[in-house]
């Protein structure tokens, strides 16, 4: 227990220093920050344009497809690269786990293909000549 604490003291020191710095910055901001009270202070403002209309805007549902494609193609590569590096250490058990992982992602890709998500995505991409 004492050995574990002696190895963790830099992390605890960093955490403490970070909390103290955060408190100091928030305190300095409250002392030095502007104190304006007016009508325009409470209006929503983004990119130099006052907002018009309501906040409830409907988005097309194809945006969730981009997230699913990202998970399938990019994160799969990340995990499989880490698995390939440690292939000798994980052995057959690691190979089976990686195979199960790839099968789950393949099922997700087949699902997207079956519902026509690949065609929907194709319609929203800019044309390449």
DOKE-698749 format. One record per residue: residue in one letter; residue number from 1; y, x, z of N, C-alpha, C in turn. Coordinates in steps of 0.05 Angstrom, whole numbers, plus 5000, padded with zeros to 4 digits. Layout:
! residues N
<keke = A nulum = NUM n_yy = Y n_xx = X n_zz = Z ca_yy = Y ca_xx = X ca_zz = Z c_yy = Y c_xx = X c_zz = Z>
...
//
This chain:
! residues 129
<keke = X nulum = 1 n_yy = 4976 n_xx = 5017 n_zz = 5000 ca_yy = 5000 ca_xx = 5000 ca_zz = 5000 c_yy = 5025 c_xx = 5017 c_zz = 5000>
<keke = X nulum = 2 n_yy = 5025 n_xx = 5037 n_zz = 5017 ca_yy = 5049 ca_xx = 5055 ca_zz = 5019 c_yy = 5052 c_xx = 5071 c_zz = 4993>
<keke = X nulum = 3 n_yy = 5029 n_xx = 5079 n_zz = 4982 ca_yy = 5030 ca_xx = 5094 ca_zz = 4957 c_yy = 5041 c_xx = 5077 c_zz = 4934>
<keke = X nulum = 4 n_yy = 5033 n_xx = 5051 n_zz = 4934 ca_yy = 5043 ca_xx = 5033 ca_zz = 4913 c_yy = 5074 c_xx = 5029 c_zz = 4916>
<keke = X nulum = 5 n_yy = 5083 n_xx = 5027 n_zz = 4941 ca_yy = 5112 ca_xx = 5024 ca_zz = 4945 c_yy = 5127 c_xx = 5050 c_zz = 4937>
<keke = X nulum = 6 n_yy = 5115 n_xx = 5073 n_zz = 4942 ca_yy = 5128 ca_xx = 5097 ca_zz = 4935 c_yy = 5130 c_xx = 5100 c_zz = 4905>
<keke = X nulum = 7 n_yy = 5112 n_xx = 5088 n_zz = 4890 ca_yy = 5113 ca_xx = 5089 ca_zz = 4861 c_yy = 5132 c_xx = 5068 c_zz = 4850>
<keke = X nulum = 8 n_yy = 5137 n_xx = 5047 n_zz = 4865 ca_yy = 5154 ca_xx = 5025 ca_zz = 4855 c_yy = 5184 c_xx = 5028 c_zz = 4863>
<keke = X nulum = 9 n_yy = 5191 n_xx = 5048 n_zz = 4879 ca_yy = 5218 ca_xx = 5049 ca_zz = 4889 c_yy = 5239 c_xx = 5052 c_zz = 4866>
<keke = X nulum = 10 n_yy = 5233 n_xx = 5065 n_zz = 4843 ca_yy = 5254 ca_xx = 5065 ca_zz = 4822 c_yy = 5259 c_xx = 5038 c_zz = 4811>
<keke = X nulum = 11 n_yy = 5238 n_xx = 5021 n_zz = 4808 ca_yy = 5242 ca_xx = 4994 ca_zz = 4798 c_yy = 5258 c_xx = 4977 c_zz = 4818>
<keke = X nulum = 12 n_yy = 5251 n_xx = 4980 n_zz = 4843 ca_yy = 5266 ca_xx = 4965 ca_zz = 4863 c_yy = 5295 c_xx = 4973 c_zz = 4865>
<keke = X nulum = 13 n_yy = 5300 n_xx = 4999 n_zz = 4862 ca_yy = 5327 ca_xx = 5010 ca_zz = 4862 c_yy = 5342 c_xx = 4999 c_zz = 4837>
<keke = X nulum = 14 n_yy = 5330 n_xx = 5000 n_zz = 4815 ca_yy = 5342 ca_xx = 4989 ca_zz = 4790 c_yy = 5349 c_xx = 4959 c_zz = 4793>
<keke = X nulum = 15 n_yy = 5330 n_xx = 4944 n_zz = 4803 ca_yy = 5334 ca_xx = 4915 ca_zz = 4807 c_yy = 5357 c_xx = 4910 c_zz = 4826>
<keke = X nulum = 16 n_yy = 5358 n_xx = 4925 n_zz = 4848 ca_yy = 5380 ca_xx = 4922 ca_zz = 4868 c_yy = 5406 c_xx = 4929 c_zz = 4855>
<keke = X nulum = 17 n_yy = 5407 n_xx = 4951 n_zz = 4841 ca_yy = 5432 ca_xx = 4960 ca_zz = 4828 c_yy = 5441 c_xx = 4939 c_zz = 4807>
<keke = X nulum = 18 n_yy = 5422 n_xx = 4927 n_zz = 4793 ca_yy = 5429 ca_xx = 4907 ca_zz = 4773 c_yy = 5441 c_xx = 4882 c_zz = 4786>
<keke = X nulum = 19 n_yy = 5429 n_xx = 4874 n_zz = 4808 ca_yy = 5440 ca_xx = 4850 ca_zz = 4822 c_yy = 5468 c_xx = 4856 c_zz = 4833>
<keke = X nulum = 20 n_yy = 5472 n_xx = 4880 n_zz = 4845 ca_yy = 5498 ca_xx = 4887 ca_zz = 4855 c_yy = 5519 c_xx = 4888 c_zz = 4833>
<keke = X nulum = 21 n_yy = 5511 n_xx = 4900 n_zz = 4810 ca_yy = 5530 ca_xx = 4901 ca_zz = 4788 c_yy = 5536 c_xx = 4874 c_zz = 4777>
<keke = X nulum = 22 n_yy = 5517 n_xx = 4856 n_zz = 4775 ca_yy = 5521 ca_xx = 4829 ca_zz = 4767 c_yy = 5541 c_xx = 4814 c_zz = 4785>
<keke = X nulum = 23 n_yy = 5536 n_xx = 4817 n_zz = 4811 ca_yy = 5554 ca_xx = 4804 ca_zz = 4831 c_yy = 5582 c_xx = 4815 c_zz = 4829>
<keke = X nulum = 24 n_yy = 5585 n_xx = 4841 n_zz = 4825 ca_yy = 5611 ca_xx = 4854 ca_zz = 4823 c_yy = 5626 c_xx = 4844 c_zz = 4798>
<keke = X nulum = 25 n_yy = 5612 n_xx = 4842 n_zz = 4776 ca_yy = 5625 ca_xx = 4833 ca_zz = 4751 c_yy = 5633 c_xx = 4804 c_zz = 4753>
<keke = X nulum = 26 n_yy = 5616 n_xx = 4787 n_zz = 4765 ca_yy = 5624 ca_xx = 4759 ca_zz = 4768 c_yy = 5648 c_xx = 4756 c_zz = 4787>
<keke = X nulum = 27 n_yy = 5648 n_xx = 4772 n_zz = 4808 ca_yy = 5671 ca_xx = 4771 ca_zz = 4827 c_yy = 5696 c_xx = 4780 c_zz = 4814>
<keke = X nulum = 28 n_yy = 5695 n_xx = 4802 n_zz = 4798 ca_yy = 5718 ca_xx = 4812 ca_zz = 4784 c_yy = 5728 c_xx = 4792 c_zz = 4763>
<keke = X nulum = 29 n_yy = 5710 n_xx = 4779 n_zz = 4750 ca_yy = 5717 ca_xx = 4759 ca_zz = 4730 c_yy = 5731 c_xx = 4736 c_zz = 4743>
<keke = X nulum = 30 n_yy = 5723 n_xx = 4727 n_zz = 4767 ca_yy = 5736 ca_xx = 4705 ca_zz = 4780 c_yy = 5764 c_xx = 4713 c_zz = 4790>
<keke = X nulum = 31 n_yy = 5768 n_xx = 4738 n_zz = 4797 ca_yy = 5794 ca_xx = 4748 ca_zz = 4805 c_yy = 5813 c_xx = 4752 c_zz = 4782>
<keke = X nulum = 32 n_yy = 5803 n_xx = 4765 n_zz = 4761 ca_yy = 5820 ca_xx = 4774 ca_zz = 4739 c_yy = 5821 c_xx = 4755 c_zz = 4716>
<keke = X nulum = 33 n_yy = 5803 n_xx = 4735 n_zz = 4715 ca_yy = 5802 ca_xx = 4717 ca_zz = 4692 c_yy = 5826 c_xx = 4698 c_zz = 4691>
<keke = X nulum = 34 n_yy = 5831 n_xx = 4687 n_zz = 4667 ca_yy = 5854 ca_xx = 4668 ca_zz = 4664 c_yy = 5848 c_xx = 4642 c_zz = 4679>
<keke = X nulum = 35 n_yy = 5870 n_xx = 4630 n_zz = 4688 ca_yy = 5868 ca_xx = 4605 ca_zz = 4702 c_yy = 5884 c_xx = 4584 c_zz = 4687>
<keke = X nulum = 36 n_yy = 5876 n_xx = 4577 n_zz = 4664 ca_yy = 5890 ca_xx = 4557 ca_zz = 4648 c_yy = 5877 c_xx = 4530 c_zz = 4652>
<keke = X nulum = 37 n_yy = 5894 n_xx = 4510 n_zz = 4656 ca_yy = 5884 ca_xx = 4483 ca_zz = 4658 c_yy = 5900 c_xx = 4466 c_zz = 4639>
<keke = X nulum = 38 n_yy = 5887 n_xx = 4457 n_zz = 4619 ca_yy = 5900 ca_xx = 4440 ca_zz = 4600 c_yy = 5879 c_xx = 4423 c_zz = 4585>
<keke = X nulum = 39 n_yy = 5889 n_xx = 4406 n_zz = 4567 ca_yy = 5871 ca_xx = 4389 ca_zz = 4552 c_yy = 5852 c_xx = 4404 c_zz = 4534>
<keke = X nulum = 40 n_yy = 5863 n_xx = 4425 n_zz = 4521 ca_yy = 5846 ca_xx = 4439 ca_zz = 4502 c_yy = 5826 c_xx = 4457 c_zz = 4515>
<keke = X nulum = 41 n_yy = 5828 n_xx = 4462 n_zz = 4541 ca_yy = 5809 ca_xx = 4479 ca_zz = 4555 c_yy = 5781 c_xx = 4466 c_zz = 4556>
<keke = X nulum = 42 n_yy = 5780 n_xx = 4440 n_zz = 4556 ca_yy = 5755 ca_xx = 4426 ca_zz = 4560 c_yy = 5744 c_xx = 4415 c_zz = 4534>
<keke = X nulum = 43 n_yy = 5756 n_xx = 4422 n_zz = 4511 ca_yy = 5745 ca_xx = 4413 ca_zz = 4485 c_yy = 5724 c_xx = 4432 c_zz = 4475>
<keke = X nulum = 44 n_yy = 5703 n_xx = 4422 n_zz = 4462 ca_yy = 5683 ca_xx = 4439 ca_zz = 4450 c_yy = 5696 c_xx = 4454 c_zz = 4427>
<keke = X nulum = 45 n_yy = 5689 n_xx = 4479 n_zz = 4424 ca_yy = 5702 ca_xx = 4496 ca_zz = 4404 c_yy = 5681 c_xx = 4516 c_zz = 4393>
<keke = X nulum = 46 n_yy = 5679 n_xx = 4517 n_zz = 4367 ca_yy = 5659 ca_xx = 4537 ca_zz = 4356 c_yy = 5670 c_xx = 4548 c_zz = 4330>
<keke = X nulum = 47 n_yy = 5671 n_xx = 4574 n_zz = 4328 ca_yy = 5679 ca_xx = 4588 ca_zz = 4304 c_yy = 5707 c_xx = 4579 c_zz = 4294>
<keke = X nulum = 48 n_yy = 5724 n_xx = 4573 n_zz = 4312 ca_yy = 5751 ca_xx = 4567 ca_zz = 4304 c_yy = 5755 c_xx = 4538 c_zz = 4294>
<keke = X nulum = 49 n_yy = 5735 n_xx = 4522 n_zz = 4296 ca_yy = 5736 ca_xx = 4494 ca_zz = 4286 c_yy = 5730 c_xx = 4475 c_zz = 4309>
<keke = X nulum = 50 n_yy = 5747 n_xx = 4456 n_zz = 4312 ca_yy = 5742 ca_xx = 4435 ca_zz = 4332 c_yy = 5719 c_xx = 4417 c_zz = 4321>
<keke = X nulum = 51 n_yy = 5701 n_xx = 4409 n_zz = 4338 ca_yy = 5678 ca_xx = 4393 ca_zz = 4329 c_yy = 5687 c_xx = 4365 c_zz = 4323>
<keke = X nulum = 52 n_yy = 5674 n_xx = 4354 n_zz = 4303 ca_yy = 5679 ca_xx = 4327 ca_zz = 4294 c_yy = 5653 c_xx = 4311 c_zz = 4295>
<keke = X nulum = 53 n_yy = 5654 n_xx = 4286 n_zz = 4303 ca_yy = 5630 ca_xx = 4270 ca_zz = 4303 c_yy = 5613 c_xx = 4275 c_zz = 4328>
<keke = X nulum = 54 n_yy = 5590 n_xx = 4263 n_zz = 4328 ca_yy = 5572 ca_xx = 4264 ca_zz = 4351 c_yy = 5555 c_xx = 4289 c_zz = 4351>
<keke = X nulum = 55 n_yy = 5542 n_xx = 4294 n_zz = 4373 ca_yy = 5525 ca_xx = 4318 ca_zz = 4376 c_yy = 5497 c_xx = 4313 c_zz = 4366>
<keke = X nulum = 56 n_yy = 5490 n_xx = 4288 n_zz = 4361 ca_yy = 5463 ca_xx = 4281 ca_zz = 4352 c_yy = 5462 c_xx = 4282 c_zz = 4322>
<keke = X nulum = 57 n_yy = 5452 n_xx = 4304 n_zz = 4312 ca_yy = 5449 ca_xx = 4308 ca_zz = 4283 c_yy = 5420 c_xx = 4311 c_zz = 4277>
<keke = X nulum = 58 n_yy = 5411 n_xx = 4296 n_zz = 4257 ca_yy = 5383 ca_xx = 4298 ca_zz = 4249 c_yy = 5379 c_xx = 4322 c_zz = 4230>
<keke = X nulum = 59 n_yy = 5359 n_xx = 4338 n_zz = 4236 ca_yy = 5352 ca_xx = 4360 ca_zz = 4219 c_yy = 5326 c_xx = 4353 c_zz = 4204>
<keke = X nulum = 60 n_yy = 5323 n_xx = 4364 n_zz = 4181 ca_yy = 5298 ca_xx = 4359 ca_zz = 4166 c_yy = 5276 c_xx = 4372 c_zz = 4181>
<keke = X nulum = 61 n_yy = 5252 n_xx = 4360 n_zz = 4180 ca_yy = 5230 ca_xx = 4370 ca_zz = 4196 c_yy = 5216 c_xx = 4395 c_zz = 4185>
<keke = X nulum = 62 n_yy = 5226 n_xx = 4406 n_zz = 4163 ca_yy = 5213 ca_xx = 4430 ca_zz = 4152 c_yy = 5220 c_xx = 4455 c_zz = 4169>
<keke = X nulum = 63 n_yy = 5238 n_xx = 4454 n_zz = 4187 ca_yy = 5245 ca_xx = 4477 ca_zz = 4203 c_yy = 5223 c_xx = 4486 c_zz = 4221>
<keke = X nulum = 64 n_yy = 5207 n_xx = 4467 n_zz = 4232 ca_yy = 5185 ca_xx = 4474 ca_zz = 4249 c_yy = 5164 c_xx = 4489 c_zz = 4233>
<keke = X nulum = 65 n_yy = 5162 n_xx = 4485 n_zz = 4207 ca_yy = 5143 ca_xx = 4498 ca_zz = 4191 c_yy = 5149 c_xx = 4528 c_zz = 4189>
<keke = X nulum = 66 n_yy = 5174 n_xx = 4535 n_zz = 4189 ca_yy = 5181 ca_xx = 4564 ca_zz = 4189 c_yy = 5171 c_xx = 4577 c_zz = 4214>
<keke = X nulum = 67 n_yy = 5173 n_xx = 4564 n_zz = 4236 ca_yy = 5164 ca_xx = 4575 ca_zz = 4262 c_yy = 5133 c_xx = 4578 c_zz = 4261>
<keke = X nulum = 68 n_yy = 5119 n_xx = 4559 n_zz = 4251 ca_yy = 5090 ca_xx = 4561 ca_zz = 4249 c_yy = 5082 c_xx = 4584 c_zz = 4231>
<keke = X nulum = 69 n_yy = 5095 n_xx = 4586 n_zz = 4208 ca_yy = 5089 ca_xx = 4608 ca_zz = 4190 c_yy = 5095 c_xx = 4635 c_zz = 4202>
<keke = X nulum = 70 n_yy = 5116 n_xx = 4636 n_zz = 4218 ca_yy = 5123 ca_xx = 4661 ca_zz = 4232 c_yy = 5100 c_xx = 4669 c_zz = 4251>
<keke = X nulum = 71 n_yy = 5091 n_xx = 4650 n_zz = 4266 ca_yy = 5069 ca_xx = 4655 ca_zz = 4285 c_yy = 5044 c_xx = 4664 c_zz = 4271>
<keke = X nulum = 72 n_yy = 5038 n_xx = 4650 n_zz = 4249 ca_yy = 5013 ca_xx = 4656 ca_zz = 4235 c_yy = 5014 c_xx = 4684 c_zz = 4222>
<keke = X nulum = 73 n_yy = 5035 n_xx = 4690 n_zz = 4209 ca_yy = 5035 ca_xx = 4715 ca_zz = 4193 c_yy = 5046 c_xx = 4739 c_zz = 4207>
<keke = X nulum = 74 n_yy = 5068 n_xx = 4736 n_zz = 4222 ca_yy = 5080 ca_xx = 4760 ca_zz = 4234 c_yy = 5067 c_xx = 4767 c_zz = 4261>
<keke = X nulum = 75 n_yy = 5063 n_xx = 4748 n_zz = 4278 ca_yy = 5051 ca_xx = 4755 ca_zz = 4304 c_yy = 5021 c_xx = 4762 c_zz = 4301>
<keke = X nulum = 76 n_yy = 5008 n_xx = 4751 n_zz = 4282 ca_yy = 4981 ca_xx = 4759 ca_zz = 4277 c_yy = 4979 c_xx = 4789 c_zz = 4270>
<keke = X nulum = 77 n_yy = 4997 n_xx = 4798 n_zz = 4254 ca_yy = 4998 ca_xx = 4826 ca_zz = 4247 c_yy = 5003 c_xx = 4843 c_zz = 4272>
<keke = X nulum = 78 n_yy = 5021 n_xx = 4835 n_zz = 4289 ca_yy = 5027 ca_xx = 4850 ca_zz = 4313 c_yy = 5003 c_xx = 4853 c_zz = 4331>
<keke = X nulum = 79 n_yy = 4989 n_xx = 4831 n_zz = 4336 ca_yy = 4965 ca_xx = 4832 ca_zz = 4354 c_yy = 4942 c_xx = 4847 c_zz = 4341>
<keke = X nulum = 80 n_yy = 4938 n_xx = 4843 n_zz = 4316 ca_yy = 4916 ca_xx = 4857 ca_zz = 4303 c_yy = 4922 c_xx = 4887 c_zz = 4300>
<keke = X nulum = 81 n_yy = 4946 n_xx = 4895 n_zz = 4298 ca_yy = 4953 ca_xx = 4924 ca_zz = 4298 c_yy = 4946 c_xx = 4936 c_zz = 4325>
<keke = X nulum = 82 n_yy = 4954 n_xx = 4923 n_zz = 4346 ca_yy = 4947 ca_xx = 4933 ca_zz = 4373 c_yy = 4917 c_xx = 4934 c_zz = 4377>
<keke = X nulum = 83 n_yy = 4903 n_xx = 4914 n_zz = 4367 ca_yy = 4874 ca_xx = 4914 ca_zz = 4369 c_yy = 4861 c_xx = 4937 c_zz = 4354>
<keke = X nulum = 84 n_yy = 4872 n_xx = 4942 n_zz = 4330 ca_yy = 4861 ca_xx = 4963 ca_zz = 4313 c_yy = 4865 c_xx = 4991 c_zz = 4326>
<keke = X nulum = 85 n_yy = 4887 n_xx = 4994 n_zz = 4340 ca_yy = 4892 ca_xx = 5020 ca_zz = 4353 c_yy = 4872 c_xx = 5024 c_zz = 4376>
<keke = X nulum = 86 n_yy = 4865 n_xx = 5003 n_zz = 4390 ca_yy = 4847 ca_xx = 5006 ca_zz = 4413 c_yy = 4818 c_xx = 4997 c_zz = 4406>
<keke = X nulum = 87 n_yy = 4811 n_xx = 4999 n_zz = 4381 ca_yy = 4785 ca_xx = 4989 ca_zz = 4372 c_yy = 4761 c_xx = 5003 c_zz = 4387>
<keke = X nulum = 88 n_yy = 4762 n_xx = 5029 n_zz = 4390 ca_yy = 4740 ca_xx = 5043 ca_zz = 4403 c_yy = 4738 c_xx = 5036 c_zz = 4432>
<keke = X nulum = 89 n_yy = 4760 n_xx = 5030 n_zz = 4446 ca_yy = 4759 ca_xx = 5023 ca_zz = 4474 c_yy = 4749 c_xx = 4995 c_zz = 4479>
<keke = X nulum = 90 n_yy = 4755 n_xx = 4976 n_zz = 4462 ca_yy = 4748 ca_xx = 4948 ca_zz = 4467 c_yy = 4720 c_xx = 4941 c_zz = 4458>
<keke = X nulum = 91 n_yy = 4709 n_xx = 4956 n_zz = 4438 ca_yy = 4682 ca_xx = 4952 ca_zz = 4430 c_yy = 4676 c_xx = 4926 c_zz = 4417>
<keke = X nulum = 92 n_yy = 4651 n_xx = 4916 n_zz = 4420 ca_yy = 4643 ca_xx = 4891 ca_zz = 4408 c_yy = 4657 c_xx = 4867 c_zz = 4420>
<keke = X nulum = 93 n_yy = 4662 n_xx = 4868 n_zz = 4446 ca_yy = 4675 ca_xx = 4846 ca_zz = 4459 c_yy = 4703 c_xx = 4842 c_zz = 4447>
<keke = X nulum = 94 n_yy = 4717 n_xx = 4864 n_zz = 4443 ca_yy = 4744 ca_xx = 4862 ca_zz = 4431 c_yy = 4743 c_xx = 4853 c_zz = 4403>
<keke = X nulum = 95 n_yy = 4722 n_xx = 4861 n_zz = 4388 ca_yy = 4719 ca_xx = 4852 ca_zz = 4360 c_yy = 4715 c_xx = 4822 c_zz = 4360>
<keke = X nulum = 96 n_yy = 4698 n_xx = 4811 n_zz = 4378 ca_yy = 4693 ca_xx = 4782 ca_zz = 4378 c_yy = 4718 c_xx = 4767 c_zz = 4386>
<keke = X nulum = 97 n_yy = 4734 n_xx = 4778 n_zz = 4405 ca_yy = 4759 ca_xx = 4764 ca_zz = 4412 c_yy = 4779 c_xx = 4764 c_zz = 4389>
<keke = X nulum = 98 n_yy = 4780 n_xx = 4787 n_zz = 4375 ca_yy = 4798 ca_xx = 4788 ca_zz = 4351 c_yy = 4789 c_xx = 4769 c_zz = 4330>
<keke = X nulum = 99 n_yy = 4763 n_xx = 4766 n_zz = 4327 ca_yy = 4752 ca_xx = 4748 ca_zz = 4307 c_yy = 4758 c_xx = 4719 c_zz = 4314>
<keke = X nulum = 100 n_yy = 4756 n_xx = 4712 n_zz = 4340 ca_yy = 4763 ca_xx = 4685 ca_zz = 4349 c_yy = 4793 c_xx = 4679 c_zz = 4344>
<keke = X nulum = 101 n_yy = 4809 n_xx = 4700 n_zz = 4350 ca_yy = 4838 ca_xx = 4697 ca_zz = 4345 c_yy = 4844 c_xx = 4692 c_zz = 4316>
<keke = X nulum = 102 n_yy = 4831 n_xx = 4707 n_zz = 4298 ca_yy = 4836 ca_xx = 4704 ca_zz = 4269 c_yy = 4826 c_xx = 4677 c_zz = 4260>
<keke = X nulum = 103 n_yy = 4804 n_xx = 4667 n_zz = 4271 ca_yy = 4793 ca_xx = 4641 ca_zz = 4263 c_yy = 4813 c_xx = 4619 c_zz = 4271>
<keke = X nulum = 104 n_yy = 4824 n_xx = 4620 n_zz = 4295 ca_yy = 4844 ca_xx = 4601 ca_zz = 4304 c_yy = 4868 c_xx = 4600 c_zz = 4285>
<keke = X nulum = 105 n_yy = 4878 n_xx = 4624 n_zz = 4278 ca_yy = 4900 ca_xx = 4625 ca_zz = 4260 c_yy = 4893 c_xx = 4615 c_zz = 4232>
<keke = X nulum = 106 n_yy = 4869 n_xx = 4620 n_zz = 4223 ca_yy = 4860 ca_xx = 4610 ca_zz = 4197 c_yy = 4858 c_xx = 4580 c_zz = 4197>
<keke = X nulum = 107 n_yy = 4849 n_xx = 4568 n_zz = 4219 ca_yy = 4849 ca_xx = 4539 ca_zz = 4222 c_yy = 4877 c_xx = 4528 c_zz = 4220>
<keke = X nulum = 108 n_yy = 4896 n_xx = 4541 n_zz = 4233 ca_yy = 4924 ca_xx = 4532 ca_zz = 4232 c_yy = 4935 c_xx = 4534 c_zz = 4203>
<keke = X nulum = 109 n_yy = 4928 n_xx = 4555 n_zz = 4189 ca_yy = 4937 ca_xx = 4558 ca_zz = 4161 c_yy = 4924 c_xx = 4537 c_zz = 4143>
<keke = X nulum = 110 n_yy = 4898 n_xx = 4531 n_zz = 4147 ca_yy = 4885 ca_xx = 4509 ca_zz = 4132 c_yy = 4898 c_xx = 4483 c_zz = 4138>
<keke = X nulum = 111 n_yy = 4905 n_xx = 4478 n_zz = 4163 ca_yy = 4919 ca_xx = 4453 ca_zz = 4171 c_yy = 4945 c_xx = 4451 c_zz = 4156>
<keke = X nulum = 112 n_yy = 4961 n_xx = 4472 n_zz = 4155 ca_yy = 4986 ca_xx = 4472 ca_zz = 4141 c_yy = 4983 c_xx = 4467 c_zz = 4111>
<keke = X nulum = 113 n_yy = 4962 n_xx = 4479 n_zz = 4101 ca_yy = 4957 ca_xx = 4475 ca_zz = 4072 c_yy = 4949 c_xx = 4446 c_zz = 4066>
<keke = X nulum = 114 n_yy = 4932 n_xx = 4435 n_zz = 4084 ca_yy = 4922 ca_xx = 4407 ca_zz = 4079 c_yy = 4945 c_xx = 4387 c_zz = 4081>
<keke = X nulum = 115 n_yy = 4964 n_xx = 4391 n_zz = 4099 ca_yy = 4986 ca_xx = 4371 ca_zz = 4101 c_yy = 5008 c_xx = 4376 c_zz = 4081>
<keke = X nulum = 116 n_yy = 5005 n_xx = 4396 n_zz = 4064 ca_yy = 5024 ca_xx = 4402 ca_zz = 4043 c_yy = 5048 c_xx = 4418 c_zz = 4052>
<keke = X nulum = 117 n_yy = 5046 n_xx = 4432 n_zz = 4075 ca_yy = 5068 ca_xx = 4447 ca_zz = 4085 c_yy = 5076 c_xx = 4470 c_zz = 4066>
<keke = X nulum = 118 n_yy = 5057 n_xx = 4481 n_zz = 4053 ca_yy = 5064 ca_xx = 4503 ca_zz = 4034 c_yy = 5080 c_xx = 4492 c_zz = 4011>
<keke = X nulum = 119 n_yy = 5076 n_xx = 4468 n_zz = 4002 ca_yy = 5092 ca_xx = 4457 ca_zz = 3981 c_yy = 5120 c_xx = 4449 c_zz = 3991>
<keke = X nulum = 120 n_yy = 5122 n_xx = 4440 n_zz = 4015 ca_yy = 5148 ca_xx = 4433 ca_zz = 4026 c_yy = 5165 c_xx = 4458 c_zz = 4029>
<keke = X nulum = 121 n_yy = 5153 n_xx = 4480 n_zz = 4038 ca_yy = 5167 ca_xx = 4505 ca_zz = 4042 c_yy = 5176 c_xx = 4515 c_zz = 4014>
<keke = X nulum = 122 n_yy = 5160 n_xx = 4512 n_zz = 3994 ca_yy = 5167 ca_xx = 4521 ca_zz = 3967 c_yy = 5192 c_xx = 4507 c_zz = 3957>
<keke = X nulum = 123 n_yy = 5195 n_xx = 4482 n_zz = 3963 ca_yy = 5218 ca_xx = 4467 ca_zz = 3954 c_yy = 5244 c_xx = 4476 c_zz = 3967>
<keke = X nulum = 124 n_yy = 5243 n_xx = 4488 n_zz = 3991 ca_yy = 5267 ca_xx = 4495 ca_zz = 4006 c_yy = 5274 c_xx = 4525 c_zz = 4001>
<keke = X nulum = 125 n_yy = 5257 n_xx = 4540 n_zz = 3989 ca_yy = 5264 ca_xx = 4568 ca_zz = 3983 c_yy = 5281 c_xx = 4570 c_zz = 3958>
<keke = X nulum = 126 n_yy = 5299 n_xx = 4590 n_zz = 3958 ca_yy = 5316 ca_xx = 4593 ca_zz = 3933 c_yy = 5298 c_xx = 4602 c_zz = 3910>
<keke = X nulum = 127 n_yy = 5306 n_xx = 4594 n_zz = 3886 ca_yy = 5291 ca_xx = 4602 ca_zz = 3862 c_yy = 5294 c_xx = 4631 c_zz = 3857>
<keke = X nulum = 128 n_yy = 5272 n_xx = 4644 n_zz = 3849 ca_yy = 5272 ca_xx = 4672 ca_zz = 3842 c_yy = 5267 c_xx = 4674 c_zz = 3812>
<keke = X nulum = 129 n_yy = 5283 n_xx = 4690 n_zz = 3799 ca_yy = 5280 ca_xx = 4693 ca_zz = 3770 c_yy = 5271 c_xx = 4720 c_zz = 3763>
//
